[in-house]
Amino acid sequence: MKKILCSCCVLLTVNVAVQATPVFSDTFSFPDGALLGQGGWTITGTSVVNPIQVSSGQVPLTTNGQDAYSALPGGITTLADGENFYIGLSLNVSAAQATGDYFLHFTPTVGNTSLFFDRLFVKSSGSGYVLGWVETSGTGGTPVYGTTELSFNAPYRVVMAYHNVAGALNDTGALYVNPFSDLAVELNNTAYVTKNWTTVSPENENIAALNLRQGTAGNAPTLTLDDLNASKTFSEVTTFTPVPEPTSLSLMGGFALLASAVLRRRK
């Protein structure tokens, strides 16, 4: 019995250590209606034009409207040198425009209305559209777009990667479209697009909130998104992985304490 309990404790410890925890997740499984006030979503700025809605468990985004953010439930996540931050989402674009605009990013502080990092863009291309990525909203922040045309009204799993590289003004980013969930390592997948840091704005190591944006009427896409999550682990965003419920974490901790108590009594 003692050996079995020891083995269980070891396996539990290894499992918790190996499996990182997503820092954000949202399936938008709310009643149809305004997104604000549900799941921690709060207005960015003050505009109440064209409020962001929930429709059948998804969030449609159009143009020239309200923006919103949701803070990471565990508080600010800080990246150490060499760490990565991933945002995954299920995306379906129905229309795009030639200039292009962004609709998703993160901020280093909750409610920030000026520092936008890890921005995801959409613009039209031929009979479809392409995705683009830019590191920040600072001077020189011009998105780089992929060259593979994606289809309108088709679902894709998209992953944004932000790489915190040691040193100044050298962080990098990448986009992945339908990455292979069985290839848990990012570099085992082929990036849709990659980009190096090109702005003169300071880099960012803190992530406080994820932000949804409805861009300008002449540039922004029309789309729906779902199953939004974020993690420091690539495999947890290639397919949607939710943040564990507090009860699950309590059960794991309780099992470890129980095993420890039994072992002490048997000594």
Residue pairs with C-beta under 8 A, 6 or more apart in sequence:
1 262
1 266
2 263
2 266
5 259
5 262
5 263
6 263
8 255
8 259
9 256
9 259
9 260
12 252
12 255
12 256
13 256
16 252
20 231
20 232
20 233
20 236
21 231
21 243
21 244
22 229
22 230
22 231
22 233
22 236
22 237
22 241
22 242
22 243
23 72
23 73
23 74
23 77
23 207
23 230
23 231
23 232
23 243
24 70
24 72
24 73
24 210
24 228
24 229
24 230
24 231
24 243
25 228
25 229
25 230
25 240
25 241
25 242
25 243
26 39
26 70
26 227
26 228
26 229
27 57
27 226
27 227
27 240
27 242
28 35
28 39
28 54
28 57
28 58
28 59
28 226
28 228
29 57
30 38
30 39
30 54
30 57
31 38
31 54
32 53
32 54
32 55
32 56
33 53
33 54
34 51
34 52
34 53
34 54
35 41
35 51
35 52
35 53
35 54
35 59
35 68
35 212
36 42
36 43
36 51
36 52
36 66
36 68
38 54
39 70
40 70
40 71
40 73
41 52
41 68
41 69
41 70
41 212
42 68
42 69
42 70
42 71
42 111
43 66
43 67
43 68
44 67
44 68
44 69
44 111
44 113
44 211
44 213
45 67
45 113
47 65
47 66
47 67
48 66
49 64
49 65
49 66
50 62
50 63
50 64
50 65
50 66
50 214
51 65
51 66
52 59
52 61
52 65
52 66
52 67
52 68
52 212
52 214
53 59
53 60
55 224
57 226
58 224
58 225
58 226
59 212
59 224
59 225
59 226
60 222
60 223
60 224
61 103
61 212
61 213
61 214
61 220
61 221
61 222
61 223
61 224
61 225
62 214
62 220
62 222
63 214
63 215
63 216
63 217
63 218
63 219
63 220
63 222
64 214
64 215
64 216
64 217
64 220
65 214
66 214
67 211
67 212
67 213
67 214
68 211
68 212
69 107
69 110
69 111
69 209
69 210
69 211
69 212
70 209
70 210
71 110
71 208
71 209
72 207
72 208
72 209
72 210
72 230
73 243
74 243
75 208
76 108
76 109
76 206
76 207
76 208
77 85
77 206
77 207
77 208
77 232
78 205
78 206
78 207
79 85
79 162
79 164
79 205
79 206
79 207
79 232
80 164
80 205
81 164
81 165
81 166
82 164
82 165
82 166
83 164
83 232
84 161
84 162
84 163
84 164
84 186
84 232
84 234
85 106
85 118
85 161
85 162
85 164
85 207
85 230
85 231
85 232
86 159
86 160
86 161
86 162
86 186
86 230
86 231
86 232
86 233
86 234
86 236
86 237
87 104
87 106
87 118
87 120
87 159
87 160
87 210
87 228
87 229
87 230
87 237
88 157
88 158
88 159
88 160
88 227
88 228
88 229
88 230
88 231
88 236
88 237
88 238
88 239
88 240
89 104
89 157
89 158
89 225
89 226
89 227
89 228
89 229
90 155
90 156
90 157
90 158
90 225
90 226
90 227
90 228
90 240
91 155
91 156
91 157
91 158
91 223
91 224
91 225
92 153
92 154
92 155
92 156
92 223
92 224
92 225
93 122
93 129
93 150
93 152
93 153
93 221
93 222
93 223
94 152
94 153
94 222
94 223
94 224
95 152
95 221
95 222
96 122
96 123
96 124
96 125
96 129
96 152
96 221
96 222
97 123
97 124
97 218
97 219
97 220
97 221
98 123
98 124
99 123
99 218
99 219
100 121
100 122
100 123
100 124
100 132
100 143
100 145
100 219
100 221
101 121
101 122
101 123
101 215
101 216
101 219
101 220
101 221
102 116
102 119
102 120
102 121
102 122
102 132
102 134
102 143
102 213
102 215
103 120
103 121
103 122
103 212
103 213
103 214
103 215
103 220
103 221
103 223
103 225
104 119
104 120
104 160
104 210
104 211
104 212
104 213
104 225
105 116
105 117
105 118
105 119
105 120
105 137
105 210
105 211
105 213
106 116
106 117
106 118
106 207
106 208
106 209
106 210
106 211
106 230
107 115
107 116
107 117
107 207
107 208
107 209
107 211
108 115
108 117
108 204
108 206
108 207
108 208
109 115
109 206
109 208
109 209
110 208
110 209
111 209
112 208
112 209
114 137
115 136
115 137
115 204
116 136
116 137
116 211
117 135
117 136
117 137
117 162
117 204
117 207
118 133
118 135
118 160
118 162
118 173
119 133
119 134
119 135
119 136
119 137
119 141
119 143
120 131
120 132
120 133
120 158
120 160
120 175
121 131
121 132
121 133
121 134
121 143
121 145
122 129
122 130
122 131
122 132
122 221
122 223
123 129
123 130
123 132
123 145
123 221
125 145
125 149
126 149
127 149
127 152
128 149
128 150
128 151
128 152
129 149
129 150
129 152
129 221
130 145
130 146
130 147
130 148
130 149
130 150
131 145
131 146
131 150
131 158
131 175
131 177
131 192
131 193
132 143
132 144
132 145
132 146
132 175
132 193
133 143
133 144
133 160
133 173
133 174
133 175
133 193
133 195
134 141
134 142
134 143
134 144
134 173
134 195
135 141
135 162
135 171
135 173
135 195
135 197
135 198
135 199
135 203
136 199
136 201
136 204
137 201
138 199
138 200
138 201
139 199
139 200
139 201
140 198
140 199
140 200
140 201
141 198
141 199
141 201
142 198
143 195
144 193
144 194
144 195
145 193
146 175
146 177
146 192
146 193
148 177
148 192
150 156
150 177
156 177
156 178
157 177
157 178
157 179
157 238
157 239
158 175
158 176
158 177
159 175
159 176
159 179
159 234
159 237
159 238
160 173
160 174
160 175
161 173
161 174
161 175
161 176
161 186
161 191
161 234
162 171
162 173
163 171
163 172
163 173
163 174
164 171
164 203
164 205
165 171
165 172
168 203
169 197
169 199
169 200
169 203
170 196
170 197
170 203
171 197
171 203
172 194
172 195
172 196
172 197
173 194
173 195
174 186
174 191
174 192
174 193
174 194
174 195
175 191
175 192
175 193
175 194
176 186
176 189
176 190
176 191
176 192
176 238
177 192
179 189
179 234
179 238
180 188
180 189
180 238
181 235
181 238
181 239
183 189
184 234
184 235
184 238
185 234
186 234
197 203
207 230
210 228
210 230
212 225
214 220
215 221
227 240
229 236
229 237
229 240
229 241
229 242
229 243
230 237
231 237
231 241
235 241
